[in-house]
Amino acid sequence: MAFDGNAFVDEMKNELISSGRGLRNATWIEKVARGEATKEELVGWARQHYWGVTYHTRRFLSVWVGRIPYEMTDDVIENIAEEVLGTEQKNLWGGEGKSHLEWLFHFTRGLGAPDDVIKLATPNADAILSESILFNFAHQRPWYEMIFGALMGIENQIPEAYTKAVKGFEEHYTDILTPDDYKFHTVHIIVDEDHGGGMDELAEKYLDTDEKRRSARAAYFAGAESARRCWDAFDGVKW
């Protein structure tokens, strides 16, 4: 019986949803949806995402692009270009794009936080766990695990999670945030839909043994869980 990449991907996604450990159920997302997250907690989430993912993204993708099949390199280089230069933003909306780091600090400045609250923070264990697993996928693990542990395990979850957050911002935070302030989130809703898509086709093309499918599955749940732990450890910010 032929391997069904779509069924493989859907089964993993449904299992993550059923577990309640997906990013859409992250503590800060739920608090924003209810209008209960404080400014300090929102900046705390940004600190976690900065140290656990965004600060390092250009580096681990740059390493990974040298390990993948050549036919995949265009998409990964485009991902890096969007991350650093905002190239997809320019194509979508015209004008100048901003790096994702710039948009993240635009969000925290809108909340009144100095940049050093994040830049000078000591990363906690959960942020280092997230950073470390992504570098491990990029440097050390079989190259295809990055597809399922990072692109599917994290990026593929972002549009739904941030859509829920943006709805919460619109309903509960209009007194402190404008739509421009949370453009970090609205940009990711669009660009990560593309970066995290096509997983079923990639599974069918590259997961040609049971061993590869098992390791891809393990990477997916490890990547998703490390991101969830990173996001949930947002306490301790003040300025």
Secondary structure, DSSP 8 states (H G I E B T S, - for coil): ----HHHHHHHHHHHHHHHT-SGGG-HHHHHHHHT---HHHHHHHHHHHIIIIITTHHHHHHHHTTTS-GGGHHHHHHHHHHHHH-HHHHHHH-S----HHHHHHHHHHHTT--THHHHTS---HHHHHHHHHHHHHHHTS-TTHHIIIIIITTGGGHHHHHHHHHHHHHHH-TTT--TTTTHHHHHHHHHHHHHT--HHHHHHHH--SHHHHHHHHHHHHHHHHHHHHHHH-------
